[in-house]
Amino acid sequence: MATRVLVLGAGFGGLELSTMLSQELGDDVDVTLIDKSDTFVFGFSKLDVMFGRTSAEAVRLPYAEIVKPGVRFLRETVTAIDPQARSATTDVATHEADALVIALGADYDYEATPGLLEAGNEFYSVAGAERLAGIVADFSGGRAVIGVCGAPFKCPPAPSEAALLLHDHLSGRGVREDCEISFVIPLGTPVPPSPETSAALEAAFAERGIEFVPNRRVSSLDGARGVVTLDDGSEMPYDLFLGVPRHCAPQVVRASGMTDGVYVPVDPATLQTRFPGVYAIGDVAQVGVPKAGVFAEGAARVVAERLIAEVRSAQTSAAYEGRGSCYIEFGAGRVGRVDVDFLSGPKPTGAFQAPSDELVAEKRLFGSSRRQRWFAPAP
Ligand SMILES: Cc1cc2nc3c(=O)[nH]c(=O)nc-3n(C[C@H](O)[C@H](O)[C@H](O)COP(=O)(O)OP(=O)(O)OC[C@H]3O[C@@H](n4cnc5c(N)ncnc54)[C@H](O)[C@@H]3O)c2cc1C
């Protein structure tokens, strides 16, 4: 009987893992890939939707297009996970496996920030970005605050990109001079492992008159008074709020007893949890790397290599290295890149590549190549 691998979550991690297992093992593996959604959306597409560069419909990639040997996609919602039994229950059935991979990502804890949804907006969900597209398009005067409500959060450069793209958007509409932009982040610099990247971003903020407020978290919003309260009790007036909500592991993961505090602890080299044959990859895991698609994908490759070796009764030295490259929109159609390494040295490092035309093309290829690899039928 083929080895049964149950993959919970078809995001960056789950898609890469299923693709690799299918490519290497074909019908010698029985992969069940489960997601509650019927489509995948790249994180960076949310910025494009918010600034009206595209529509939410255009960036949705339907899971129905996944046709890969050995892989079966099920649109179901996971309601319980039993790591000891390596099984998961959904709204439809209970699925058992020889290997269980938790790739359910990070959820948003909107209630943790009073007023966030009632008096502000968030751009980290597709629905939030879509709603903001209409609001941003009409904003033509006053103070816009881009605020982060807690760390860690997905893709640390994303709110910096939002600030620079908002500047472009308002300039393009001829209303920038009637608006102020402030950016609040609970980190000391925009991209802490890379001083060079942070310096380039801070210079870009200064050139555009964007107020940068580091080391502060947004703790609440008061719509009636039009103020944002920060974690030191200080207040900031606002007319438009673009928020990054506080993150947490999905409720079903927290209820499974696998988390230690907020996320799922794993062996950083193998991504195995404390339960044999149960792995956690991507944003749901606690590995010591940022929450970003490239890191989820890197973790997926290591778990795939280990499972492939197991099926073939072979040895593998595959170990997670915690490296990844993130593209950063600098505005005016320019894209830079930071190559970060979180686990190999005594402290994280990040090498910066200044914006260039080549990086614009590379970012485009980053999206299109994954779309092809994960969704196009195997050749
Ligand atoms: C604005 C923004 C910009 C970003 N830009 C970048 C970027 O440029 N580069 C980059 O590398 N990363 C970027 N990211 C981060 C990236 O999107 C995430 O880090 C990445 O998607 C994490 O992958 P994952 O596989 O861990 O989880 P996800 O991709 O979030 O996948 C988790 C999946 O689990 C499913 N799920 C959750 N709960 C259940 C349940 N109970 N039942 C069934 N299914 C469930 C979800 O529907 C989802 O499909 C960005 C994120 C945002 C918000």
PDBQT file of the ligand as one rigid body, heavy atoms in Angstrom, charges set to zero:
ROOT
HETATM    1  C1  LIG A 401       0.474  41.517   2.323  1.00  0.00    +0.000 C 
HETATM    2  C2  LIG A 401       1.356  40.300   2.330  1.00  0.00    +0.000 A 
HETATM    3  C3  LIG A 401       2.478  40.243   1.492  1.00  0.00    +0.000 A 
HETATM    4  C4  LIG A 401       3.309  39.126   1.499  1.00  0.00    +0.000 A 
HETATM    5  N1  LIG A 401       4.380  39.086   0.648  1.00  0.00    +0.000 NA
HETATM    6  C5  LIG A 401       5.189  37.995   0.647  1.00  0.00    +0.000 A 
HETATM    7  C6  LIG A 401       6.303  37.917  -0.243  1.00  0.00    +0.000 A 
HETATM    8  O1  LIG A 401       6.537  38.819  -1.061  1.00  0.00    +0.000 OA
HETATM    9  N2  LIG A 401       7.101  36.819  -0.180  1.00  0.00    +0.000 N 
HETATM   10  C7  LIG A 401       6.855  35.792   0.698  1.00  0.00    +0.000 A 
HETATM   11  O2  LIG A 401       7.620  34.824   0.708  1.00  0.00    +0.000 OA
HETATM   12  N3  LIG A 401       5.822  35.851   1.562  1.00  0.00    +0.000 NA
HETATM   13  C8  LIG A 401       4.977  36.909   1.547  1.00  0.00    +0.000 A 
HETATM   14  N4  LIG A 401       3.897  36.965   2.414  1.00  0.00    +0.000 N 
HETATM   15  C9  LIG A 401       3.746  35.914   3.446  1.00  0.00    +0.000 C 
HETATM   16  C10 LIG A 401       3.164  34.616   2.903  1.00  0.00    +0.000 C 
HETATM   17  O3  LIG A 401       1.937  34.856   2.246  1.00  0.00    +0.000 OA
HETATM   18  C11 LIG A 401       2.944  33.632   4.050  1.00  0.00    +0.000 C 
HETATM   19  O4  LIG A 401       4.011  33.674   4.942  1.00  0.00    +0.000 OA
HETATM   20  C12 LIG A 401       2.820  32.222   3.475  1.00  0.00    +0.000 C 
HETATM   21  O5  LIG A 401       1.625  32.134   2.730  1.00  0.00    +0.000 OA
HETATM   22  C13 LIG A 401       2.852  31.164   4.569  1.00  0.00    +0.000 C 
HETATM   23  O6  LIG A 401       2.704  29.900   3.989  1.00  0.00    +0.000 OA
HETATM   24  P1  LIG A 401       2.042  28.718   4.832  1.00  0.00    +0.000 P 
HETATM   25  O7  LIG A 401       2.028  27.541   3.912  1.00  0.00    +0.000 OA
HETATM   26  O8  LIG A 401       2.661  28.590   6.146  1.00  0.00    +0.000 OA
HETATM   27  O9  LIG A 401       0.543  29.217   5.116  1.00  0.00    +0.000 OA
HETATM   28  P2  LIG A 401      -0.544  29.789   4.130  1.00  0.00    +0.000 P 
HETATM   29  O10 LIG A 401       0.006  30.076   2.787  1.00  0.00    +0.000 OA
HETATM   30  O11 LIG A 401      -1.225  30.878   4.884  1.00  0.00    +0.000 OA
HETATM   31  O12 LIG A 401      -1.549  28.556   3.959  1.00  0.00    +0.000 OA
HETATM   32  C14 LIG A 401      -2.331  28.055   5.019  1.00  0.00    +0.000 C 
HETATM   33  C15 LIG A 401      -3.569  27.413   4.425  1.00  0.00    +0.000 C 
HETATM   34  O13 LIG A 401      -4.293  26.735   5.464  1.00  0.00    +0.000 OA
HETATM   35  C16 LIG A 401      -5.669  26.893   5.214  1.00  0.00    +0.000 C 
HETATM   36  N5  LIG A 401      -6.408  26.681   6.474  1.00  0.00    +0.000 N 
HETATM   37  C17 LIG A 401      -6.288  27.390   7.629  1.00  0.00    +0.000 A 
HETATM   38  N6  LIG A 401      -7.108  26.880   8.565  1.00  0.00    +0.000 NA
HETATM   39  C18 LIG A 401      -7.756  25.825   8.000  1.00  0.00    +0.000 A 
HETATM   40  C19 LIG A 401      -8.694  24.860   8.468  1.00  0.00    +0.000 A 
HETATM   41  N7  LIG A 401      -9.180  24.873   9.723  1.00  0.00    +0.000 N 
HETATM   42  N8  LIG A 401      -9.129  23.902   7.604  1.00  0.00    +0.000 NA
HETATM   43  C20 LIG A 401      -8.647  23.844   6.344  1.00  0.00    +0.000 A 
HETATM   44  N9  LIG A 401      -7.752  24.723   5.834  1.00  0.00    +0.000 NA
HETATM   45  C21 LIG A 401      -7.303  25.687   6.658  1.00  0.00    +0.000 A 
HETATM   46  C22 LIG A 401      -5.806  28.292   4.662  1.00  0.00    +0.000 C 
HETATM   47  O14 LIG A 401      -6.985  28.416   3.880  1.00  0.00    +0.000 OA
HETATM   48  C23 LIG A 401      -4.543  28.432   3.820  1.00  0.00    +0.000 C 
HETATM   49  O15 LIG A 401      -4.748  28.140   2.450  1.00  0.00    +0.000 OA
HETATM   50  C24 LIG A 401       3.023  38.044   2.392  1.00  0.00    +0.000 A 
HETATM   51  C25 LIG A 401       1.884  38.085   3.201  1.00  0.00    +0.000 A 
HETATM   52  C26 LIG A 401       1.044  39.191   3.167  1.00  0.00    +0.000 A 
HETATM   53  C27 LIG A 401      -0.192  39.198   4.032  1.00  0.00    +0.000 C 
ENDROOT
TORSDOF 0
